[in-house]
Amino acid sequence: MSSNPVALPPGPDELRSIDAVSLTLVAELDHTTLPFLDVAKWTPGSLIRLPNSAGETIAIRIGDVRLATGEVLVIDGTLAVRVADVAGIPGAPDAPAA
């Protein structure tokens, strides 16, 4: 019989110690490739067409890591993202039930 303890993920108390750490979050709408000459013709009011359709989910990243997906909203005239799906993060608290 093995006496090695099983390592449990950190709970909320252990996570409080890193509460002051700031992360830069990127909510990526979409990306596209354009010829340089098209970009050189931009003026105020120019439109950039993106491949995604309106209403599709967007990627939420921290650095190069895709952390979640979300839906773009406008709330009181400000852009916001409603988190739709979160990638498995060891030790992260469970999401509240909807």
N, C-alpha and C positions, 0 to 999 in steps of 0.2 A: 504494500500500500504506500502510495507516494504522500509525502508530507509537504510538498510544495504548495504554497498558497496560490489561489487563482487571483490574478491582478484584475481588480474591478475598475471600470472607468471612473474618472473623478466625478464627484457629486457637486451640487451647487456651492457648498462651502469651499471646496477646493478651487472652483472656478472664480470665486470672488477675488482671489489674490491676483488675478490677471485682468481685473475689471478696468484698470487704467490704461491698458494697451489699446492704442488706436489702430484701426485697419483702414486702408484706402479701398473703397468699394467702387467697382465699375459696373454700371448697368448698360450693357451693350445692346443698342437697338438692332444693329445689323452692320454689315460691311459690304463694300463693293469695290471693284477696280475700274478706274476711269483713265482714259488717255490724258496725258498731260495737257494737250491743247484744249480739251473740254474744260479742265479745271482753270486754265488760263483765261477762259472766256467768262468766268463767273462774275456776276455783278450783284449788288444787293437785290434780293428778290428771286435770284436763280433757285431752281428746284433741283434737288438731288434725289433721283429715284433709287429706292433700295429694293432688293429682291423679296424681302418678307412682306406678307400681306398685313394690313392693319388688323389688329386683334391677335396676332400670333404671339407666343411667349418669347421673351428675350432672355439672354444669358446674364447672370449676375456673377461677377468674378472678383476675386481678391488676388491680385498679381496675375499669374498665369493659370490659377486654379478656378475652374468653374464650380462655384459653390451652390448655385441654385438657379432656378428659372422663375420668371415672374411676368406679370401683366402690367403694361403701362396704363396709368390712370392720370386724370387731371382732377386735383382736389383744391378747391378755392383758388384756381388759376395757377397752381403749382404742380409740376410733374411729380408723380410718385410711382412706386412699383409695388404691386401686391405680390408677395412671394407665393408661388404656386407649388413648387417642389424644391426640397432641400436635399443635397447630396448627403450620403451617410458620413457623418463626422464622429469619429470615436470620442466618447465622453460628452457629447453635446446633450443638453437636456432634451427630452422628448417634446415634440410639438404638441400644443394643447389640442384637445379634440375639437373638431368644428361643430 
